[in-house]
Amino acid sequence: MAIIDKAGINFLAFLFGTTFSLYPFFFKSLLTDLPQKVYLTYFSVLALVHFVFVNIILYAVIQRKFAYKIAMIAGNLGATFAIGFLLCLYSVEWHYFGRFIMAKSFFHWADFQIIATTNPDKELSINSYLLQTRSPLNMAAFGSCVEFALEWYFFPHLKEQLWCVSLIGVLMTLCGDGLRKVTNLTAAANFNQNDLQKRKGNHVLVTHGVYRWSRHPSYLGCFIWSLGTQIMLCNPVCLLAYAAGAWNFFKWLIYYEEQRLINQFGKDYVVYQSQVPTRLPGVQGYSQSWCLLMDKEDGRKNE
């Protein structure tokens, strides 16, 4: 099965999942006379039925195992996105959280979509969604949900008064995720979510586009996105934890990755490294003196 087929399945299944957002518009006129508790119960049952229905349809249409997994994950991400959209429209208490789950579901879905579309020579896996249960990203997201729920329960008015702060978080989230997606498109087949684990020999050093501004724009975008989600939720504790944890994670990730990049590209990467910063505050990356590098390359020529 071609990679473009996987990208197409991912796209269509996500759209199919988002159809959940249409139910309130169809049933609102029929249910306006019902008490709010009854309406919410009905809508919750409808959500469960939709979830089961989507998965049954996808399984019936797509019999191939891996393709079905793609469709199932993308469809449920689409439904999650739709739930977030409805929370933004109809819930005063949970509209911040609605923005958060919209941002998170789109982040994971679009990462897979862009890589599947632009990287036809790479074998995709379910891990390309970055939805591993024990990944730091998802464990941190669970912690942010807990903080939001607790703070909204005990200090609801405080979060309501910070609506302008939440909008700043929305802007940061859009900019950060946008930067990451532009990076994926720019690097195309040279982009790999698992650069530290495997790097193909036919990779070339990408220095154009956003790479002229930052050596690691994908990591920078993810860093901005992660902070933006917590500002959007008005989560002070998780904001500090995200800032410290993400900064330390990307600091060491960049350090070890640049060691490999220097080994692979040699002087070309060192020149590029000296001309373009990482743009992550306080993160310099791996440095290797010009003298040692030149001596190493001269030694290779003399052999």
N, C-alpha and C positions, 0 to 999 in steps of 0.2 A: 504493500500500500504506500503510495507516495506521500511525502511530507505535506504537500499542499492539501491533500485530502484531510489530514489531521487538523490542519489550520482551519479548513472549511467546516469540519465537524465542530470544532471548538467555538467558532463564530456563531454558527446556527443554533447550537445547543444553548449558548449564553442568551441569545435573543429569545429562544423558546422559554427559558427560565424567567426572563423579565416579564413575560405575559402575565405573571401573577399580579403585577401592579395594575392591571386593567379591571380586576374583579370589583373593586369598590365603585368604579364608575358605572359598571353594569348593574350592580345590586343596590346601590345607594337609594335609588328612588323606591325600590321594593321594600326596603328595610327601615325607612325613616321613622316609622311609628313604633318600632321595637324599643324597649328599654336598652340603655347603654350596655349593661352587663350581658343581656341576651345577644345583642349585636356583636360584642367582642367574642362571646363564646362561639357564635355562628361563624365569625370570621376566622377564628383559630382552627375550627374543624375544617373550614374551607382551605386553609393553608396546608393542613395535613393531607387532605385529599389531593390537592394540587401537587404536592411533593411526590406522593405515590403515583399519581397519574403520569407525571413527567417521566419518572424512572421506568414505568411500565412501557410507555410509548418508545422511549429511547432504546430500551432493551429489545422490543419487538422489531424496530426498524434497523438497529445496528447489532448484528449478531457477532461481529468480530470482537474478541475480548478486549484488546487494547483500545480499539476505537470506542467501544462502549464505555470504558473507564474515562476516556477523555470527555465523551458526551455527558456522562453522569456528573463529573466534577464541574464542567462548564455550565451545565444546566442548573445545578444547585448554586453555583456562584451567581448565576443570573437571577435566580429566585431570591438569594440573599441581598443582591443589589436592589431588587424590586422592593423588598421589605424595608430596607433603609430609605428608599425613596418615599414610601408610604408613611414612614415615621416622620420624615421631614415635612410632609404635607399635612398630616392629621394629628400629630402628637406634640403638645406643648412641652411635656416633661421629657420626652425622649428624642427630640429632633436633633440634638447634638450627637447622640448615639447613632441616629440614622445616617448622619453624614459620615461617621466613622466607619460603619459597616459597608457603606457605599464605596468609600475610598479603599478599604481593605480588599473587598471582593474584586473590585476593578484592577487593583494592583496585581493580584495573583493571576487573574484571567488574562490580562493584557501582556504580562510577561511571557506566558506560554504562547500567546497568539503571535507576538512579534518574532520570537525565536523560531517558531514553526514556519513562519512565512519567509523570513530572511536567511535562514540557515538550512538550506535543503540538503546539505551533505552531513548534517549531524543527526544522530539517532536521539530522538526525544524520549523522555521517560515521564512518568507521573510526577517525579520529583521536580520537573521543570516548572511546576506550579508553585514551588516553594511552600508547600503545605504540610511538610513533614510534622508529625505530631509533637516531637520533642525539639523542634528547631527553636533557637533563641527568639526568633521573630514572633512565632506564634505563642510561646510561653509568655513573652512580654505583653502581647496583645491580650491574653487572658488576664494578666495582672491589671492592665489598664481598664478592662471591663469591670473588674471587681472594685477598683478605686472609684470609677465613675458612679456605679450603683450605690456604694456606701455614702459617698459625698452628696449625691443627689437626695438620698433618703434623709440624711441628717442636716444638710445645708442646702436645700433646694433653691432658696432665694439668692444665695451667693452665686451660683452658676448662672441663674437667669440674668443677673446684673452684669455678667461678663460676656454678653453676646458679641460685643465688638472684638474682644480677644479671640473668641471662637472663630470669627470671620478671618482674622489674621492667620489662624491655624489652617483654615480652608485654603487660603491663598498659598501658604507654604506647602501644603500637601499637593496642590495642583502643580506648583512649580517643581517640587522635588520629583514627583512621579513623571512629570513631563520631561525633565532632564534625563531621567533614567531611560525612558522609552526612546528619546531622541538618540541617546548613546547606543542603544541596542540597534537602532536603524542605521546609524553611522558605521558602526563596527561590522554589522551584517555577519558574514560567516566567520569573522575573527572574534566575535563575542562568544564567551563560554561562561555559563554560571559556575562551572567547576574548574576554573583556571588553575587552581592549586593542585587539583587531582590529576588532570590530564590536559595536555596542550599539544595540538597537532603540529607536525613539522611544517605544514604549508601555511601556517599563520604568518601574516605580515604585520609590521609595526604601523598602526594607524595613528596619524598625527594631524589629520585634517578635521574640519567641522568643530564639534565641541571639544575634541581632543587638543585643539590649539589653545584652548582656554584652561583646561584642567587635565592632568594626567590620568585621573580616575573619576571621570564625570558620573559614571554609574553609581559608584560608592557614595559620591557627594550627593547625588540625587536621592539615594536611599536614606542617607543621614538626614537630609532636610525633610524628607517625607515622614520619617519616623518621629521627628520632633514636632512637625506640623500636626500629626494626628493627636498628640497629647495636648497641644495648645488648643486644638479644635474641641477637645473634650473638656478643656479647663481642668486638667489633672496635674496639680503641682508636684505631687510626689513622683508619679511616673515620668513627668517631664525631666526631673533631675536624674532619675534612674536611667531613662532612655539616653539622655545626653552623655552621662558618664559611661554607660555600657556600650553604646554604639560608637562613641569616639574611641574607646579602648579597643574594641573589636576591629574597626577599620584601620586603626593605627598599625596593629600587628599584621592584619591581612595585607595591607599595602607593603609593609616592610618585607614580608616573606615573598610576596608576589614579585616585587621589584628585583629581588635577588635572582629569581628565575628569568625575568625579562632581560636582565643584564647578561646572564649566561647564554640566553638565546640570541639576542640581538647585538650584544657587545657594545662597541663604541657608539653605534647609532642611538641606542637607548640612553646612554650616558649624556650625549649631546642634547637629546630631547628632554631628558630629566633636568638638565641645567637651564633649559629655556622656559619650561612650563611647570608651574607649581601644582600641588594637589588641590589647592583651594580649601582643604579641610583645615580648620584652625589648629595650629600647633603640630600638624602632621607633615613631616619632611620626607618620609619614606626611607628607603635604603640608599646610603651614600657609599660610593667607592671612589677612591682617589684617582685622578687622571693618570698619575705616574704608574700606579700598579696596573691599571688597565692597559695603558700603552705598552708597558714592558711585557705584559702577558701576550698582547697581540703581536708585538715585534718578535717575541720568542717563537710564536707559532710560525711566522713567516720564515724565520731562520732555520727551522727544522727541516 
